[in-house]
Structure formats: structure tokens, C-alpha cells
Amino acid sequence: MQSFWVSALLQTHHHVEAFPGVFRFPNKQKNNKKNTLLLSYSHSHKNTHWPGSEDIQLGKNETLRDTATVLGRFNDLVLARVYGHGDIEQLSRYCDKPIINALSDLHHPLQQLADMQTLEEEFGSLAGLTLAWVGDGNNILNTILSSAGPLGYNVQYATPPGYEPNAGLLASSQTLAKAAGVRIQGFHNPLEAVKGADAIITDTWVSMGQEMDAQKRLEAFKGYQVTEELGRKGGAKPGWVFLHCLPRKPQEVDDAVFYGPRTRVWAESENRKWTFMAVAIAQLQGGMRL
């Protein structure tokens, strides 16, 4: 399922054989994401530095500016998975090598590329699709919203009160969507969000760093589980498909959907490999925009 994101770049830059030295910031760690990225690196047969979070200690003992400057001397590419989005901005400001945002509290662009690739493989085009989000107003939803206008799809999202997406980012996304002739609608009722949906998407209700609020969140998200009944009662399209970036908890989506014919989770997971490779190659070839 090698995606066109990679294929097009390899056709254009057929002399690219591999990645040079790559450094990864591991402030936030998930095993499936780590394995995906490691496989992408090994596929390229080049050097990768993969320190643990206790090794890099981002922002401790030396400033982030100093760390970014030094890393630019040692590496050709820096992959950063951090908590605060401001860390990504500082790395980009002070490191003279490409910085890839593997995750921050505001955005998750690599996951978004994998999701959109999966949907394009499924439907042939993103234009005119209606994507339903049922869950937390987190970094993945923020990125789905910000891409709606540029990629030409509609978004209907449902979050519990108090768990809405970033307000400033939502406003800018609404402006882009309006200019592109697509719509973004927010609800607190999942049944409203899935009406006419081509795809229903969710994510964890308790992200890394939110463990202290886990019980409060589980209470708030009652009724937000993705099920066949939700799609049927809410009026999702008969052929709707399901996405989840993993790891999944049963309260977020039941087994019938997660392991059933609607799931595209496994293709989505594989596509993280191909889309990351495409982004890395693009940056190493001069910062192409995908």
C-alpha cells in the first residue's frame, strides 16, 4: 500500500536512495508510533539517533535554543515529538536543519497525512467528503480542522462541553473552509456529528500527560463510543469507514466496529510509514510542501 505521497517523490527524485542522519526528540512516546518511524528509518538504511526522553531532557541543563543549534550541526533532519507546540517553534527558529513535527499539543500533522492518505485510497478523492469526529478536541482534531479548507472536505465534530478544539485554530479553520466552499460544524451530540458521514474518526480520551484527569474524562465522554448503532441512528452513510490512530481503548470504539469491515485502522497505521518517508525525503530535497 505504498502511497502516492512517496511514489511521486521517488519518481521526481529518483536519485534519493536513503535518509542521512536523523535525530528524534522523544518527549512523548508511543510504541506503535516509535516502531513505525524506526521501520521508516531502517527502510532507508541510514543513521538514526534515537535517545530516550531521559537522555535528551529537553529544556533542562541547557536552553532549547542551545540544543537546537547543536543538533543542527550533527544531523540532517530533526523529528520532534513534544508536549508544548512552542518547543516546535523554537526548534524551527534555532536549528538550521528541517524540523518535522511528529506531535505537539496543538497539531499532529504526520498522523493527518496518514489519515488523509487512507481516505484517498478508500474514496479516490478527499474533495467533498464529510468527516465526523467523535471525541476529544485534541491535536488530531485541530489538524483535521485546519486541513479541511485546503483539502476540500467537510468536518462535523462532537466533543463534550469543555473539551472543544482550540478556539483560535477553529476560527482560522472556519475562514479557510468558507473560502473553499466547505463547512465545519461543531456539536455536543455525537448523533448530530455523524449525520451523512463518509468516515467516523476518534482518538484516545486520555492523552499522555492527562492521566491525573482520567476518571473525570471518562465520565465526560460517556455516550461518545463509536458503534454501529451510533452510525445507524445518527444517519451516517451506509458505507462509512472508521479511523483511529491507536492505541485504542474499548470505551472509545467497540469491537464490532474496530475489528469489523468498517475499520481502516490497519491501513492507516501502515500509511504512517509511507507518509513519514515522503515528508522526510521532501525536506531533505529542499523543503517541498506536500
WORAZI-V557321 format. One line per field, one symbol per residue. ss: DSSP state (2 for helix, 1 for strand, 0 for the rest). Layout:
BEGIN
ss: ???
END
This chain:
BEGIN
ss: 00022222222200000000011111000022222222222222000110002222000000022222222222001111100022222222220001111110000022222222222222200000011111000022222222222220011111000000002222222222222200011110022220000011110000000022222222220000010222222200000011110000000010222200001022222222222222222222000000
END
